[in-house]
Structures are given as structure tokens and as C-alpha cells.
Amino acid sequence: MSRLSSKNQTIEGIGTIIFTRRRNSRRVTLRVKPDGVISVNYPWYTPYSDAVKFVLNNKQWIENQRNKYKNNSFFFKPGDIIESQYRSIKIIEGDNEKPLGYVSKNEIILKIPIHFDVRTQSIQKFISKVITETCRTDAKMYLPDRVHQLAGTHNLAYKKVFIKNLKSKWGSCSSAQNINLSLLLVLLPSHLIDYIILHELAHTRHMNHSKAYWDYLDTLTEGKAKKYDREMKNYQHLIKLTHTDF
């Protein structure tokens, strides 16, 4: 086993920290989770006092991380309805003992125990995983056909479409003219899905973001390229949240 021992310690001005001594750790590492939990892993040969000193020396960093998560306050919660192109995902509270999911043709119900804190990593991870897998299925049904339709309308050529769980972007176009699209696109309004597809298809003509590229993209979007690009910022939290480091 890699873990040798673990204990909780409260440090004034910081809070409770979970210290874990691990056999395979090579250095002291510190992590602040989105729900505020602080954990420290340290090698078996490192004195516990050194691990505590490491925390104290990084007190400001811990505070900065907590503030970052506090300011990024978006999280999935009961009452939310997440719409994809084919199905809706509803989050509700219930008297069940553990998180449950119920699937029908057009709807997925996620039932979160009423006594659970929905903001914890375990619950957010459960919700995010269901959303991701739902999007994966729906994206494979919707996006390749839509790329084909829009490419045909605008007389654009591409080779293949790949649906991926991209971590920081909605899409890309390779030099080989393969289109890569985020599976989360199906959570966006239809006009923004089309915008991202056209954004990538435009790269088959201009492999950059030059003025010529944006001028060309404007011809594909009836002069609304910059408007749609600004509108996309309203949905950037979806990619960030579904790629939280758990």
C-alpha cells in the first residue's frame, strides 16, 4: 500500500488539514480542493514537523486558492436543468441514501440526497460525469451530421470529425483538415453550435486568426462572428467545471 498514515490537524489561521504520509511520495505536496478541504502528502522519511512548516510557509497561497474557488462560485445544484440537443438533465433533491440517476428516452433525473452538501467534490463529480457521458452520446448523433450540412452549404471541405472531451476549448481544426469538437457543444444554443462548427471549418481556408480569417468567418455568420465569440464566454464555465481536478 502507498499510504502509511493519515491524520487531521487544525492550524490556527488556516483550518483543518489532512496530512497523509505516503510511501511513494518524493516530496511534500499541498492541495486546496474546491470545497475548501486542504490536504498534504509527504514522504515516509520526512518529519511531520516539516510538513506542518511547509503548510505555514504557504499560508498566503492557500488563501489565494480559497479566494479563487470562492470567486468561481458556479456549481451544479438542485433545481438546475441542463439541456442537450436531445435530452434534459434535471437535478433534484430526494430522501435517498446516495446519489441516484434515472434515465428515460428524453430525460435524465439526478436525485441528490437532501442531507448532502451538493457543493462537495464527490457530488459535483457525480453530476459532471453524468453530464459528460450524456453529451458524449448526444454529440456523436448530432455534431458530425451538422458539420456535413454546414460544410455543404458553404462549399467547404474537411476530412474527418472527431468528438472529444476537450479540456480548454470548444473545437479545433488540424493542418490535415480534421475537425475536433468538444462533446459539450450539445449544451449550447443551436446558433452557437453552428458558430463553433463554422469557426473550425473556416480554418480549412485560413489556418490562423488573422483579419482575413475573421472577415471570412463573418461571411459565414452573416456578420455576427465577433458577437457570437463574445456570447461564447457565457458558457466557458461548463468546460472548466466538467474538468475539475478531482
Stockholm file with secondary structure:
# STOCKHOLM 1.0

chainA/1-246         MSRLSSKNQTIEGIGTIIFTRRRNSRRVTLRVKPDGVISVNYPWYTPYSDAVKFVLNNKQWIENQRNKYKNNSFFFKPGDIIESQYRSIKIIEGDNEKPLGYVSKNEIILKIPIHFDVRTQSIQKFISKVITETCRTDAKMYLPDRVHQLAGTHNLAYKKVFIKNLKSKWGSCSSAQNINLSLLLVLLPSHLIDYIILHELAHTRHMNHSKAYWDYLDTLTEGKAKKYDREMKNYQHLIKLTHTDF
#=GR chainA/1-246 SS CCEEEEEEEEETTTEEEEEEEETTCCSCEEEECTTSCEEEEEETTSCHHHHHHHHHHTHHHHHHHHHHHHHSCCCCCTTCEEECSSCEEEEEEESCSSCEEEECSSEEEEEEETTSCTTSHHHHHHHHHHHHHHHHHHHHHHHHHHHHHHHHHTTCCCCCEEEECCSSCSEEECTTCCEEEEGGGGGSCHHHHHHHHHHHHGGGTCSSCCHHHHHHHHHHTTTCHHHHHHHHGGGHHHHHHTTCCC
#=GC SS_cons         CCEEEEEEEEETTTEEEEEEEETTCCSCEEEECTTSCEEEEEETTSCHHHHHHHHHHTHHHHHHHHHHHHHSCCCCCTTCEEECSSCEEEEEEESCSSCEEEECSSEEEEEEETTSCTTSHHHHHHHHHHHHHHHHHHHHHHHHHHHHHHHHHTTCCCCCEEEECCSSCSEEECTTCCEEEEGGGGGSCHHHHHHHHHHHHGGGTCSSCCHHHHHHHHHHTTTCHHHHHHHHGGGHHHHHHTTCCC
//
